[in-house]
Amino acid sequence: MTDHPGRNLFEILLAGVSDDAVQNVTIGINWTLVETSEGCGLAQTPRRDAPGCQPVASAGTLAENKLIHLAGLVRSENPLEISIGVAAINAHFNRYNIQGPDLNGLDAFSEVDGRVAIIGRFPNLDRHLKNYCVIEREPREGEFAEADMETILPGCEAVIITAATLVNGSAQRIIDLAAGARKAFVGPGTPLAPMLQSEGIECLAGMVIDDAPRARKVVSEGGAVAALKGCGRFVTLMMR
């Protein structure tokens, strides 16, 4: 399957992004962070060997832009620039003042009897779901390859999607293939944007950063999700 960034999703999200001044852009080995006075957004940093990944053309001047300008980088063909764009989108939607319950997004479809497809690898799935399969780009034993989405997703009752798909370009294709299924986005890089309900998304489980300086330090020092937990809180929007 050829990757094409989720243009439709991105255009919906971009329509709501403000022109706040950007204060900081930090790109770590695991996470990319964009910060304004109103919010701090995260996106997964792509692997350096990801197809099309190359140095950022405007490096050194990123923090001199308005947020909407950085958010527009989701239209780039460079995955590293796309991650900056997604983080900028999240800096708008996952603002410091956003409130909501801290629910595990993996529980969004815990009552579902039909098959639930998990796009991405998450721990302890048996605690949350009864009937599931895992789809991964680099599948391990018992998991399915990305190419299997074509046959698996149309028959699923629900799909839980890692927010990393917004960066790697597979999000829109997943949503299209799972048109008849209940859908959720899960992970720190999930935009808490209610307008995604128009795309059939009924659960958004993302992260709101409360301590931007600490988050910036964690990202710059190569921290992962465990370290970021001390910088903010998880918020889940249920929109069904």
N, C-alpha and C positions, 0 to 999 in steps of 0.2 A: 504494500500500500504506500502510495506517495503521500508525503506529508504536505498539507496546505494549512497554514495557520487559520484558526477559527474566525474568519473574516466577519461573518454575520454576528457572532457573539461579540467580537471586538467593536464593531460599529455600534451595537446596542450600548455597550459599556462606555465607549468614548463620548457618546452623546450626553452623558451625565457628568463628565469630569470637569472640574473647575480650572481656573487659570491662576491658582495659588502659586506663589513663588516657591521654587524648590530650594531647600536648605542644604541637602546632602544627598549624595549618591555613593553607596558603598557596594562593591562587588566582591564577594567572598567565594571560596571554592564550592560552598554548598548553597548559599543564599545570596540574593541581590536585594538591596534595601534602598528605598527612596523615601525621603523625609521632607515634610513641610511643617508649618506651624500648627496645622490642623490634624495631621495624621502621619503614620509611618507604615508603608506598605512593603510586603515581602513577595518574592517570587523565587522559584528554584533556579539556581544558576545551571545552565547546560554544561555538559561535559565538554572539555576543551576540544575533543576529537569529534564532536557532533557535526554532522554534515552542514557545511555552510558557516560554521562558527569561525569568526575572525576578529581581529582587534576592533574596538569601537571607534568609529570614524571621528566622533566629536569628543573623545576622551580629553579631560582637562577643562572642559567647558560645560559639562552636563548640569552642574548645580547652578548655572547661570540662567537656566531656562524656566519657563512657566510649566506647571504640571501637565497641562494639556499637550504641550509640545513633546515632552518626554513620553507621555502616554501614547502618542502617535507612533512611537517606535515599534508598536506591535505590528505595524504594516511592513516592517523591514523583512528582508530575507535572511538576516543574520540572527541566529538564535540568541546570541548574547545581547543584542539590542532589543529583541523581543522580550527577554526577561526584564530588562529595564522598563520597557513599556508596561508590562504586567504589574511590576512593583509600583509604578506610578499610578496606575488605575487603582490598585489596592490602597495607596496612600490617600486616595479620595474616599473610597467606599468604606474602608476599615478605619475610620477616624477615631480619635481618642475618646470622643463622647458617645460612641456607639455602645448600646447596652443590649444584652440578650442572655439567654440561658447558656450555661456551659454544658452542652450535651455532646456525647460522642456521636459524630456523624455516622459511624458504622452501625449505630443502633437505629438509624432512620427507617430501615426496612426490616427490623428484627421480627416483625409479625408476619412477614411475607412467607407464604408456603411454597411459591414457585421459585424458580432459579434466580439467583442474584449474581450478576457478573461484577467482579471487582477489578477495575482497571488500575493497576498498580499494586505494590506489595505492602500489606499492612500486618502488624503483629496480632496474634491472639484472635483471629477471625472466628474461631469456633465459639468464642464467648458471646458473639454478637449475632451470628447468622446460622440458620438451619441448613440451607441448601445453597451453596455458592461455588463459584469457580473463579480462579484468578487468572487474569490475562496480563502478560508482561512482555516488554521488548526483549528481554533476555531471560526467558523462562527457565525455572528450575524444575526438578522432578515434581510432577503432579500439577504443574501450571500449564497454561496454554500460551501459544505465541500470538503476537499481535495480528498476524494474518488470519487467525481463527475467528477474529471478531466478526467477519463477514457472515459466518454461519451461526455463531453463538448469540450475538446480541439481539437479532430479530426475535428470538424465542424466549428472551428473558422477561421476567415480571418486573425486575428492577435492576438498575445499574448504579454502582457507586464509583465515581470517577476521581482519580487523584488530580489535584489542581496543577500538577506538573504538565498535564496535557495541554494546558493553555500556552505553555512555553514551547513544547516539542511539536506543536502543530496538529495534534490528532484530535483535539476536543470537538471540533465541529463535525468531523466524520463519525465520531462515537455517538454524538447526539442524533445525527441523521440515521445511523444504523439502529439506534434504540428508540426510534420514534414512538413506538407504542408502549414503552416501558416507563416506570417511575424512575426519576433520576435525581442524583445528589452529587454535588462537588464537595470534596473533603481535603483538608490540609491547610497549613498556614498561608499558602498562596491563594486561597479561595477569596474572590471578591464578594463581600457581603452586600450584594446588589439585588434588591428585590425585583428589578425589572427583568432579571433572567427567568422569571416565571413564564414569560412569554415564549421561552424556548423549551418549556416543559420541565424546567428544573424546579423541584419542590423542596429541596433542602440544600442549604449552603452552610457548611461548617468550616469557619475560618478563624483567623487570629487577629485580635486587636492589641497592638503594642501600647503599653502604658509607660515604659521607660525607654525612650528612644536612644539616649546615650549608651545605655547598657546593651541594647539590641545592636547598635552600630558596632560596638566592641566585639560582641559575640560573632557577628557576621564577618568582620574583618579578620578575626582570629580563627576562622574555619569551623565555627560551631554548627551543630546540627539542631534538630527539633528539641532534643532534651535540654540543651542550653538556652534555647529561646523561650522555653516555658517560664523561666524566671523573669522574663521581660514584658510579659503581657498575659492575656487571658484568651481562652477559646470561646467563641460566640457562635451559636447555631441559630439560623433563621429557618423556620418551618413555614412553608408558603402554600400548603395544600388546603 
